[in-house]
Amino acid sequence: MRKSAIILFLTLIPGVVAFAQKQTKPWTDWNQKEAQKMLDDSGWGKTQTETDTSEMVYTPTAAGNASLNSDRAAQGATNQATTVKFHIRFFTARPIRQALVRMLEDQNRVDKSKVEVMHSWTNLHTDDYIVVAVTYEGSDRRYLGRAQQAFESAITAVLKDNTYLERKDGKRIFLGEYKPPKKDGFGAHFIFPRTLGGEPFLNAESGSVRFHCEWENKSLLDTALNPPGQTSRGATRNSGGSIQPDSSFKIKLDMRFKIADMIYDGVLEY
């Protein structure tokens, strides 16, 4: 099945948004809490929480930059630790897509004319690729802005050497393609081949699978527009007026999934 079969469904949505082996309740009956748990705390979806303490001590900028201080303080990123949550999900696993559709239905965001198409999409299967989707959330707008810029500007060539899926035996498959997040809310897509040496990369004996990705968004260093000698210590102003640190922004995602927890209706889903 072509790669676009699953991903193409996203254009139908104007905007978004212990299961595993013991699952008996039909997914069409999941409530919002059950669907959310499937997305964020299940065999196919987990949450990585990162805390940045660099903003816990806030040093005002030099005199004469009162507006800069005001802008920075207004963004709520000072004198406190910043926490961001990365949601890492096997998008090609049926239960993840079923949970996404249930969330949309529970929010009354499903066009009745598209219900059948959406339900069919949740059951699509591919023998060609694995998609890991990543979304992120947090309360600090400045930090999230930097994360957004990192995800939106990342490209396959930059990510491919440090992004992979790894089995318990140490065998890896590296990133084949990266797609930045769209407005559908389903997140950035990390696309991997589904086979290794002509065989499925994962099976019931694989033990576990680890998703690893890290990159440094150095482009932030090129966004300073202040005249020479006028740049505030530790911050730059971009064309939109937001404040960004004079440093690169690094993202490191690392999450392990147990194969035993990825069995759904008697089938290994990933």
Buried (B, 14 or more C-beta within 10 A) or exposed (E): EEBEEBBEBBEEBEEBBEBBEEBEEEBEEBEEEBBBBBBBEBBBBBBBEBEBEEBEEEEBBEEEBEEBBEBBBEBBBBEBEBBBEBBBBBBBBBBBBBBBBBBBBBEEEBEEEBEEEBBEBBEEEBEBBBBBBBBBEBEBBBBBBBBBBBBEBBEBEBBBEBBBBBBBEEEBBBBBBBBBBBEBBBBBBBBBBBBBEEEEBBEEEBEBBBBBBEBBBBEBBEBBEEEEEEBBEBBBBBEEEBBBBBBBBEBEBEBEBEBBBBBBEEEBBB
